[in-house]
Amino acid sequence: MTNDLLDILFWLRTRGPRILVILVGSLLLIRLLRAVSDRIPRLMPAEDGPTITEREKRARTVASLVRTVGTSLVLLIAAMMLFREIGMDITPLLAGAGVAGLAIGLGAQGLIKDLLAGAFILMEDQFHVGDVIQAAGVSGQVERMTLRMTTVRDLRGAVHFIPNGEIKVASNLTKEWSRAVLEVGVSYEEDIDHVITVLNEVGQSLADDTTFGKLVLEPPQVLGVEALADSQVTIRMLAKTLPLKQWEVARELRRRIKGTFDREGIQIPYPHRVVITRPSPSGSGN
């Protein structure tokens, strides 16, 4: 055997097992992280109810971060250990990485801004996976969160990828509880006190319902006359609901209000157009 072949065999005998251990250990750690991240939501005790709780949302968010950040760290550490095993001096590499990181940081301020914003979003518990938010000019349900980006799917099914640094104001529509707001218009000829009484009865009947009563935290309440519009009197009605259930409750309230108004003879206004015709002056056209 030549000296080169002997050197290769010696290297494989001494370094090979350690490289194999690093590769296998990294793969096992990545699979372990994925298994842990999949199990985190199931560790939260299940609660009876038609919607997920804040703890469950937080668990989903933490699971997503464990999977992404943990995998990245394992791969980075494994790469540094492999470089050392194959004989590369990682000290200059680390020093060069520091200089390169400084240069990249100056040119990638947007990325750093996104990462810092994502960290603050998580620390301040602004929203979680599963919440419905309005941010950066779009609204929808949060499907995925990382330190750099938030993924939101809107009602049409379009997916929006929002860099966290672009989120100046985030409006969480489903944090702990939600609210359905209805603007009910009636004709000026109607007795407003009677209309308010009917609306309160509708709200109480929904709260007493075996299905929809579970979705409201308090019986819907009528605030009163909100506006005197051109062709209607607008009455505002509120319903405090479980997270994500405000739209379902609002649709059912509108359905019940329409049926009750029809039975009570309460008129819901609709646009009218008045056409005035004037007779032409006598003798014109002769």
Solvent accessible surface area in square Angstrom, and as a share of the most:
residue,aa,sasa,rsa
1,M,167,0.75
2,T,94,0.55
3,N,117,0.60
4,D,104,0.54
5,L,77,0.38
6,L,84,0.42
7,D,88,0.46
8,I,96,0.49
9,L,68,0.34
10,F,119,0.50
11,W,94,0.33
12,L,90,0.45
13,R,160,0.58
14,T,51,0.29
15,R,77,0.28
16,G,19,0.18
17,P,73,0.46
18,R,119,0.44
19,I,27,0.14
20,L,109,0.54
21,V,104,0.60
22,I,18,0.09
23,L,81,0.40
24,V,68,0.39
25,G,27,0.26
26,S,14,0.09
27,L,113,0.56
28,L,109,0.54
29,L,89,0.44
30,I,17,0.09
31,R,178,0.65
32,L,104,0.52
33,L,40,0.20
34,R,126,0.46
35,A,56,0.43
36,V,65,0.37
37,S,0,0.00
38,D,71,0.37
39,R,136,0.50
40,I,27,0.14
41,P,45,0.28
42,R,163,0.59
43,L,115,0.57
44,M,64,0.28
45,P,80,0.51
46,A,99,0.77
47,E,85,0.38
48,D,156,0.81
49,G,54,0.52
50,P,66,0.41
51,T,29,0.17
52,I,39,0.20
53,T,36,0.21
54,E,32,0.14
55,R,99,0.36
56,E,39,0.17
57,K,0,0.00
58,R,90,0.33
59,A,2,0.01
60,R,102,0.37
61,T,3,0.02
62,V,64,0.37
63,A,4,0.03
64,S,11,0.07
65,L,27,0.13
66,V,41,0.23
67,R,85,0.31
68,T,34,0.20
69,V,58,0.33
70,G,14,0.14
71,T,23,0.13
72,S,68,0.44
73,L,97,0.48
74,V,23,0.13
75,L,98,0.49
76,L,107,0.53
77,I,101,0.51
78,A,11,0.08
79,A,36,0.28
80,M,39,0.17
81,M,74,0.33
82,L,40,0.20
83,F,71,0.30
84,R,131,0.48
85,E,12,0.05
86,I,83,0.42
87,G,59,0.57
88,M,88,0.39
89,D,95,0.49
90,I,37,0.19
91,T,90,0.52
92,P,82,0.51
93,L,68,0.34
94,L,98,0.49
95,A,64,0.50
96,G,37,0.36
97,A,54,0.42
98,G,49,0.47
99,V,106,0.61
100,A,45,0.35
101,G,39,0.38
102,L,120,0.60
103,A,64,0.50
104,I,112,0.57
105,G,16,0.15
106,L,121,0.60
107,G,73,0.71
108,A,24,0.18
109,Q,117,0.52
110,G,45,0.43
111,L,78,0.39
112,I,78,0.40
113,K,99,0.42
114,D,15,0.08
115,L,71,0.35
116,L,104,0.52
117,A,26,0.20
118,G,1,0.01
119,A,31,0.24
120,F,106,0.44
121,I,8,0.04
122,L,49,0.24
123,M,138,0.61
124,E,104,0.47
125,D,40,0.21
126,Q,61,0.27
127,F,1,0.01
128,H,7,0.03
129,V,18,0.10
130,G,5,0.05
131,D,0,0.00
132,V,17,0.10
133,I,1,0.01
134,Q,86,0.38
135,A,4,0.03
136,A,52,0.40
137,G,84,0.81
138,V,40,0.23
139,S,49,0.32
140,G,8,0.08
141,Q,74,0.33
142,V,1,0.01
143,E,77,0.34
144,R,117,0.43
145,M,2,0.01
146,T,24,0.14
147,L,56,0.28
148,R,99,0.36
149,M,38,0.17
150,T,0,0.00
151,T,14,0.08
152,V,1,0.00
153,R,98,0.36
154,D,23,0.12
155,L,186,0.92
156,R,202,0.74
157,G,34,0.32
158,A,40,0.31
159,V,50,0.29
160,H,47,0.21
161,F,129,0.54
162,I,9,0.04
163,P,42,0.26
164,N,1,0.01
165,G,4,0.04
166,E,96,0.43
167,I,22,0.11
168,K,147,0.62
169,V,114,0.65
170,A,33,0.25
171,S,43,0.28
172,N,37,0.19
173,L,58,0.29
174,T,0,0.00
175,K,70,0.30
176,E,110,0.49
177,W,94,0.33
178,S,3,0.02
179,R,109,0.40
180,A,3,0.03
181,V,72,0.41
182,L,4,0.02
183,E,86,0.38
184,V,14,0.08
185,G,12,0.11
186,V,0,0.00
187,S,7,0.05
188,Y,106,0.40
189,E,148,0.66
190,E,38,0.17
191,D,87,0.45
192,I,42,0.21
193,D,108,0.56
194,H,78,0.35
195,V,1,0.00
196,I,40,0.20
197,T,70,0.40
198,V,3,0.02
199,L,0,0.00
200,N,64,0.33
201,E,106,0.47
202,V,7,0.04
203,G,0,0.00
204,Q,83,0.37
205,S,52,0.33
206,L,0,0.00
207,A,24,0.18
208,D,101,0.52
209,D,41,0.21
210,T,116,0.67
211,T,85,0.50
212,F,38,0.16
213,G,19,0.18
214,K,144,0.61
215,L,10,0.05
216,V,16,0.09
217,L,83,0.41
218,E,84,0.37
219,P,74,0.46
220,P,8,0.05
221,Q,87,0.39
222,V,23,0.13
223,L,99,0.49
224,G,14,0.14
225,V,72,0.41
226,E,81,0.36
227,A,46,0.36
228,L,128,0.64
229,A,42,0.33
230,D,152,0.79
231,S,58,0.38
232,Q,54,0.24
233,V,6,0.03
234,T,14,0.08
235,I,0,0.00
236,R,73,0.26
237,M,0,0.00
238,L,21,0.11
239,A,1,0.01
240,K,49,0.21
241,T,0,0.00
242,L,32,0.16
243,P,11,0.07
244,L,45,0.22
245,K,39,0.17
246,Q,13,0.06
247,W,108,0.38
248,E,63,0.28
249,V,0,0.00
250,A,8,0.06
251,R,150,0.55
252,E,15,0.07
253,L,0,0.00
254,R,128,0.47
255,R,154,0.56
256,R,48,0.18
257,I,9,0.05
258,K,104,0.44
259,G,26,0.25
260,T,20,0.11
261,F,0,0.00
262,D,87,0.45
263,R,185,0.68
264,E,88,0.39
265,G,58,0.56
266,I,9,0.04
267,Q,79,0.35
268,I,72,0.36
269,P,20,0.13
270,Y,130,0.50
271,P,125,0.79
272,H,123,0.55
273,R,216,0.79
274,V,125,0.72
275,V,113,0.65
276,I,135,0.68
277,T,115,0.67
278,R,210,0.77
279,P,128,0.80
280,S,83,0.54
281,P,104,0.65
282,S,118,0.76
283,G,52,0.50
284,S,63,0.40
285,G,87,0.83
286,N,170,0.87
